[in-house]
Amino acid sequence: MTDSTDWEPPATLDRDALVALSNEVLGRPDIPFTETEHIFRIRALEMDWDVGVMIYEPGDPARIPVGADGRKIGMFVLAGGSGDYRAMEQLTRLIARKFGYRIATMTYPGRLYLPDASRDWPADTIDADGTVRTPIWKQDEFITPDQYDMIVDESLRARYGRRMVARAKPGTLFYDRMAAWPAAFEEAMKTVCRDHLPDGEFSIYVHGHSTGGPFVHLLTQRVANIRGVVGIENSPFGYMFQALVGYEWEGPFNDLLVRTWRDIARYRGAEIRSAEGEQGLMRLPWIIEDVMEDWQKVLSQPQFKAEYPLHYAADHALEAAARAAAARLKMNEAETDALVARYVGYGYELKGPDVKPVPPILLSICKHSRDHTEKAYDEIVMPMFAAMDPAPKVRLTKLGTGSHHYEYPEEGLPEGLVGPITGIWNDAITKGYYLSN
């Protein structure tokens, strides 16, 4: 067990330093590891939910290392956007084979394609007849087209383009699921930690890419053995992300965003402009071709999203969802108020004398990220963390290359920024960064 807490992450890393760190990590000997999928059922708000988690760990469990606190190192990981566990495989497999942690990557409730062992979602997100992909929250339970209206939303066109939305109709199973998924999400995350990274044996370090960030941040205070956050391009608490992007999410809770190629384009344009300057956008036809090709590559992922209300801490939508769930369950006024407080609380840190403080957080942002910019973190995110009571230990590393999709390869970085950033995380975990807050 290490008592030192003097280790500090680098404040900045230029490209040469990132390449050197990547070479160091990728040059480590490989550890044989296994990956095992588990489908488990939970009960939340009187509904059953089937959730998937993939466990990565050394073939020899004795090779799981211990951190500075003397406990085995475990990680809980969430994808962002509209992916399932496969969206994080490059990160999780590299950590498993180079460092030997046990890693649990949970798929958001509803996003795993349960009917097929490949987990590949078939066809496109929007069919020729206008029907769309919808979540599968329970084995053999499907949302039918009569349960939603298709909406073309232009309210955020400058950021998203036209948004294709399946709006669940009140009185349908779809509507009830959309009202209840936040509670199921919390219960599923806690179940994974309890069953696969148990307290007393493991310390857990959490990472949530993009939208996964607010979920792992809220989890830090709800699971006793979570030691802290290891982050790259992960959104902070929902209310912080709302401030970071500078606007509130105004949509209703029962809107399911059905993704299209536009959700790649909205990042690509900003990334090209940052990396190449405005002249880069003069090759717009080429960029569009790349966007369309990349969209085809990710169509086997779910590519729909219900989580915006929590991602943005949209209190009005979270309250409406809680009240809809309470009405279905015929809760009394006190029970309804408690559920509303629970839902709205997901977007913020918990406060009070008997609450676990927010543990240490280690963040990093990429040079060409659209939203996670130096200015936003220097002027908004870091001051908001500092204003917490008590304020957690938070450090930020600014990376000299990369985009929001930090796993994309570059010259000298065959695994993108996955190699160097996992080396920093391992140093933080084993050299005492998380021992003090």
Secondary structure, DSSP 8 states (H G I E B T S, - for coil): ----------SEE-HHHHHHHHHHHHTS----EEEEEEEEEEEETTEEEEEEEEEEEESSGGG--B-TTSSEEEEEEE--TT--GGGGHHHHHHHHHHT--EEEEE--TT-S-TTSTT----S-SB-TTS-B-----STT----GGGEEEEEE-TTHHHHSSEEEEEE-TTSHHHHHHHHHHHHHHHHHHHHHHHHS-TTTEEEEEEE-BTHHHHHHHHTTTSTTEEEEE-SSB--SHHHHHHHHTS---S-TTEEEE--THHHHHHHHHHHHHHH-GGGGGGHHHHHHHHHHHHHHTTTS--EE--HHHHTT-HHHHHHHHHHHHHHTT--HHHHHHHHHHHHHTTS---STTS-----EEEEE-TT-SSS-HHHIIIIIHHHHHTSSS---EEEEEESS--SSTTS-BTTBTTTTHHHHHHHHHHHHHTTGGG--
